[in-house]
Amino acid sequence: MYKRSDKVAEAIHELVSGLLIKGLKDPRIGFVTITGVKLTDDLHLATIYYTVIGSETEQKSTQDGLTRAAGFVRKEIGKALRMKYVPDILFKYDESVDYGNRIERLLKEIHSGEGDND
């Protein structure tokens, strides 16, 4: 059984992804993918996890742009979902993707090292 916060988080995920596809006007925001949304049970804070393709500088620039756009995103969520209270928005870089890529790279190194022993 879904909690209400899970359903609202899913709706926010779709909405924010759509906003990014249409394009937020901030040039600092690069190629962003929303990886997940966590919403507190009281629906007062939505943490939106994202990844960005690019250098560390581009990631920082995107973080700045998303932080700046949080008010606009919150307003759009309010319009679309018609909630009594619209949650505050916090954008957070999703480091789990980088962690997964690092593990995959290490496993490939291990497997390529095994072939050298033959």
C-alpha positions in Angstrom: 0.0 0.0 0.0 1.3 3.4 -1.0 1.7 6.2 1.4 0.3 9.5 0.3 3.8 11.0 0.3 4.9 8.3 -2.2 2.1 9.2 -4.6 2.8 13.0 -4.3 6.6 12.3 -4.7 5.9 10.4 -7.9 3.7 13.2 -9.3 6.5 15.8 -8.4 9.0 13.6 -10.2 7.0 13.6 -13.4 6.2 17.3 -13.2 9.8 18.4 -12.6 11.1 16.1 -15.3 8.6 17.7 -17.6 9.7 21.2 -16.6 13.3 20.2 -17.4 12.4 18.8 -20.8 10.5 22.0 -21.7 13.6 23.8 -20.4 14.1 26.1 -17.5 15.4 29.4 -18.8 18.5 29.4 -16.7 21.6 28.8 -18.9 23.5 27.3 -16.0 21.3 24.3 -15.9 22.9 21.6 -18.1 21.7 18.2 -19.2 19.9 17.1 -16.0 18.1 13.9 -15.2 15.8 13.6 -12.1 16.6 10.3 -10.4 14.2 10.5 -7.6 12.1 12.5 -5.2 11.8 12.0 -1.5 9.0 13.7 0.3 8.7 13.9 4.1 5.6 12.2 5.5 4.2 15.6 6.5 4.6 16.7 2.8 6.5 19.8 3.8 9.9 19.1 2.2 10.6 17.5 -1.2 14.2 16.5 -1.9 14.7 16.2 -5.6 17.7 14.1 -6.6 19.3 14.7 -9.9 22.4 13.8 -12.0 24.1 15.9 -14.6 26.3 15.0 -17.5 29.4 17.1 -17.5 32.4 18.3 -15.6 32.5 19.1 -11.9 32.2 22.8 -12.9 29.1 22.1 -14.9 27.6 20.1 -12.0 28.2 23.1 -9.6 26.7 25.5 -12.1 23.7 23.3 -12.5 23.3 23.1 -8.7 23.3 26.9 -8.6 20.7 27.1 -11.4 18.4 24.5 -9.9 18.6 26.2 -6.4 17.7 29.5 -8.0 14.8 27.9 -9.9 13.4 26.2 -6.8 10.8 28.9 -6.2 9.5 28.7 -9.8 9.4 24.8 -9.5 7.5 25.1 -6.3 5.0 27.5 -7.8 4.5 25.1 -10.8 4.0 22.2 -8.4 1.3 24.2 -6.6 -0.5 25.0 -9.8 -0.4 21.4 -11.0 -1.2 19.5 -7.8 -3.5 21.9 -6.0 -2.3 21.0 -2.6 -3.2 22.7 0.6 0.5 23.1 1.4 3.1 23.0 -1.4 6.3 21.4 -0.1 9.6 23.3 0.0 12.0 22.2 -2.7 15.6 21.1 -2.1 17.7 19.9 -5.1 20.4 17.4 -4.2 23.0 15.9 -6.5 22.5 12.1 -6.6 25.9 10.6 -5.9 24.7 7.0 -6.1 25.1 7.1 -9.9 28.7 8.1 -9.6 29.2 5.4 -6.9 27.7 2.8 -9.2 29.9 3.8 -12.1 33.0 3.7 -9.9 32.1 0.1 -8.8 31.5 -0.9 -12.4 34.8 0.5 -13.5 36.6 -1.3 -10.6 34.9 -4.6 -11.6 36.0 -4.2 -15.2 39.6 -3.6 -14.0 39.5 -6.7 -11.9 38.1 -8.8 -14.8 40.7 -7.4 -17.2 43.4 -8.2 -14.7 42.3 -11.9 -14.5 42.8 -12.3 -18.2 46.4 -11.2 -17.9 47.3 -14.3 -15.7 46.5 -16.8 -18.4 
